[in-house]
Amino acid sequence: MSDAIDPQPSAEKKRGTIRSLVPARLDRLPWAKFHWMIVVGLGISWILDGLEIQIVSQNGFATEFGMDSAQIGATGTVYLVGQVVGALVFGRLSDRLGRKKLFILTLAIYLVGSALAGAVPHFDNNWVSIILLWVCRFVAGAGIGGEYAAINSAIDELIPSHYRGHVDIAINGTYWGGAALGAAANLLFLNSGLFGSDWVDNWGWRISFFIGPVLGLIIIYLRRHIPESPRWQITHGYEKEAEATVDQIEKDVEASGHTLEKIGDDRAIELSPQERVPAHILAKVFFKMYPKRTLVGATMMITQSFLYNAIFFSYALALQNFYDVDKSQTGYYFFPFAIGNLVGPLVLGRLFDSVGRRKMVLVTYGGSGVILAVSAALFQADVLNAVTQTIFWCAAFFLASAGASAAYLTVSEIFPLEVRSQAISYFFSIAQIFGSLAPLIYGAMIGDGSDRGPITIGYFLGSAIMLVGGIVTFIFGVDAERKQLESVTDPLTLIHEEEAKEERPS
């Protein structure tokens, strides 16, 4: 028995040993209506996050509450801090209590936070309104942060191995669909020429905040019909519930006309379920059992977060200061940028399952780095204009978006099931911290636009960072394509064959 967790069941709940075909049964399923329900019901999280970021970035609430630049910036920071706290808290709860409880709870928390943000009253003392807005933004961020941890885990545990890579990557890429939706909402509801400045300042931004909750209310109903992860159930001793869940899924698949192959007992896994993973075991997983995987997860998440925050939060400044684009027009350049980010994962995702994870990470991270380096050289030579600069950004992030989406997939796959949500939450939080530095650095590099040198160095830096991410993953990464999750990483509760023989009577 592995020494990662004490093989003996706890005194509180003796569950013995489980021998299960659940993982093999889930992975041999053909694509069916059930899987579309997973994609739609759980995939909404990234759309909501992209929507929130874009709506807040236009700070339509600033005029009504008399907010200065520092207070506007703090509103975004509070949301990001909420994401980190939510990921850490709800990631651990997801591993402890189950995926379904958390993906219902986290969506409900987001709905409340975002809806209340749009309903914050305007008090005579602006500080009261501002603080209430920040509290609501923190709550909404906490809900979305929890979504990242619980949802990625549930998706990878429910989607068959043959489809897992490109489905997960495509879902993560829909963040940019949400961002485009948010940009469109801003252009509509914050259009003073269409509605008048008084309406925009007092009502337009409020309506924008309600778009996410309306979508969420529809999806939360659908999520009630998504089952708990059977993989989580068997590692926590709920064997009968896991079997019943898979029985129902198979029944629905066969009712749609598919014939399912029989699964031999040789594909069963044997587990000794546990209630929880102690903190010292968690540390052992990251730093003793899988140190190379920890390096890969941290590198992929940090590099993509830094680059995205660097370009995403500074592209408008670059267009204004170096290409004389009017501030009111920069939003239009965002749409092709968002479309490139959305299409990349959709087009390239399947190659992560066919060509392979490590090779495609090298191509996407490295390729985006090369394109950024070329555009940096052309930028410094002053041969680009606003359109051609945007085209280079679109090309770079067509690749980078697929790689960034693969970062979440990678972290989810390469650590044991019992700590999967926590692994996602830790690496997500670390990436957010490093990523939050990028807008400050790149904003300072742009300055007043009088000198291209500093930001050119910044673009070369972003290029180098992505190249490092691709190379590290190619060297130390794991070939997880089309493999059962339990063969990529042993569950901590797994009883190995030799140990199982010792425990069976002769």
Salt bridges, closest charged atoms under 4 A:
ASP3 OD1 - LYS284 NZ 3.17
ASP27 OD2 - ARG231 NH2 2.89
GLU52 OE1 - ARG137 NH2 2.70
GLU64 OE2 - HIS122 ND1 3.86
GLU64 OE2 - ARG206 NH2 2.85
ASP95 OD1 - ARG99 NH1 2.79
GLU147 OE2 - ARG223 NH1 2.83
GLU157 OE2 - ARG99 NH2 2.74
GLU157 OE2 - ARG420 NH1 2.75
GLU243 OE1 - ARG25 NH1 2.56
ASP247 OD1 - ARG25 NH2 2.60
GLU250 OE1 - ARG25 NH2 2.69
GLU250 OE2 - ARG28 NH1 2.67
ASP265 OD2 - ARG19 NH2 2.88
GLU270 OE1 - ARG19 NH1 3.34
GLU270 OE1 - ARG504 NH2 2.89
GLU275 OE2 - ARG15 NH1 3.20
ASP353 OD2 - HIS166 ND1 2.63
ASP353 OD1 - ARG357 NH1 2.82
ASP382 OD1 - ARG452 NH2 2.95
GLU413 OE2 - ARG164 NE 2.79
GLU413 OE2 - ARG357 NH2 2.60
ASP479 OD1 - ARG358 NE 2.96
GLU486 OE2 - ARG231 NE 2.71
ASP490 OD2 - HIS496 NE2 3.66
GLU497 OE2 - LYS501 NZ 3.67
